[in-house]
Amino acid sequence: MTQKKPATIAVRTGIETDSQFHAVVPPIYLSTNYSFPSFGDVPKYDYTRSGNPNRGMLELALSELESGSGAVVTNCGTSALNLWVSAFIGPNDLIVAPNDCYGGTYRLFNTRAQKGDFNVLFIDQSDQQALESALAKKPKLVLLETPSNPLVRVVDIEETCKKAHAVDALVAVDNTFMTPIYQKPIELGADFVIHSTTKYINGHSDVIGGVIVTKTKEHAEELAWWGNCIGATGTPFDSYMTLRGIRTLGARMRIHEESSQAILAFLSKQELVGTIYHPSLPEHPGHEVAKKQQSGFGSMLSFEFNGSMEKLKEFVGALTLFSLAESLGGVESLICHPASMTHRAMGEEALKEAGIAQSLLRLSVGLEDSEDLIEDLTNAFNKVQETV
Ligand SMILES: *Cc1c(COP(=O)(O)O)cnc(C)c1O
């Protein structure tokens, strides 16, 4: 049988697997412990930190969606990243990460490196020279985040994996922005895929969660051991909710994308909009690579607001259908000012180096009707222009 398409895997995983009552949708098992059938007879699940049926089903879905051999579901995306470094890196080892990665990832790696847990090098991974000189230092781990946050920079996964593997580094791709609907890093050579399932995977802004999917079975076993050891694993309730969210992943990603395209076309005609960052734009530096490795462009976009900080604040305040909030990938549209919100922990200098300007605004385009979203943006731009 041919491998099913992601949307089908998302809908069908675990359906009709209940042998007791034949429930079509798999039930939730909240029990913290499972009895041993007899003395010394270890059951499949014994204690919920180390494993439980709901987490197992979600791991199966995510592993199949990402073409992996196994997965470990964690209690958040950050703990998935922390689990990854905890399992594979020691005090003298180096990790290479993008300088415009998710703010919390930057804080995690930077703080742990300062404590002496490992070394970290943050670079612009789309800069080939910076990448080559970082790889010459023989890192143990390389993290890619493509498209990155918030500038949606694109890195060539296949090429970078080849170069990293040549120096024996293991590569993980944070695939939170694309999801397996639009990008399959393991098929492009990555050893791991990491998600904040908090975002598109769950998709309803009501669960915090994460996952590491592995290319090899051995890495999955190693990470499962470490996940249990450091207590990074996800709960049954969160796993149940996330699998419920995943059911509609294919359909959601399609509408997210359609609406973003409409909004991009609108933004490109606005006087108050400067540079727009989105991989679908032909002038975006990563456009060609995105076309090669992604089957969609996604619905995260950023733009420079062409006006004073006062006007920017007024614009954001005038919006009614874009909530001013962190996070992304939910059904509701969001607007974020990275420099003062998601990325403030980076500090002024690192922000500047990563090219994240004070005038940058990031949109997570939700599933409201795109005509309503555009009308809302129109009203907000008009309001700011009236007071010029
Ligand atoms: C949100 C996010 C994370 C962190 O995930 P949490 O679930 O918030 O811990 C990591 N990477 C990216 C790209 C994210 O957007």
PDBQT file of the ligand as one rigid body, heavy atoms in Angstrom, charges set to zero:
ROOT
HETATM    1  C1  LIG A 401       6.614  28.484  20.061  1.00  0.00    +0.000 C 
HETATM    2  C2  LIG A 401       7.838  27.963  19.423  1.00  0.00    +0.000 A 
HETATM    3  C3  LIG A 401       8.753  27.181  20.144  1.00  0.00    +0.000 A 
HETATM    4  C4  LIG A 401       8.594  26.897  21.625  1.00  0.00    +0.000 C 
HETATM    5  O1  LIG A 401       7.481  26.101  21.890  1.00  0.00    +0.000 OA
HETATM    6  P1  LIG A 401       6.617  26.172  23.241  1.00  0.00    +0.000 P 
HETATM    7  O2  LIG A 401       5.545  25.182  22.992  1.00  0.00    +0.000 OA
HETATM    8  O3  LIG A 401       6.120  27.564  23.405  1.00  0.00    +0.000 OA
HETATM    9  O4  LIG A 401       7.523  25.796  24.366  1.00  0.00    +0.000 OA
HETATM   10  C5  LIG A 401       9.852  26.694  19.460  1.00  0.00    +0.000 A 
HETATM   11  N1  LIG A 401      10.055  26.970  18.145  1.00  0.00    +0.000 NA
HETATM   12  C6  LIG A 401       9.196  27.720  17.434  1.00  0.00    +0.000 A 
HETATM   13  C7  LIG A 401       9.459  27.983  15.995  1.00  0.00    +0.000 C 
HETATM   14  C8  LIG A 401       8.055  28.249  18.041  1.00  0.00    +0.000 A 
HETATM   15  O5  LIG A 401       7.226  29.004  17.330  1.00  0.00    +0.000 OA
ENDROOT
TORSDOF 0
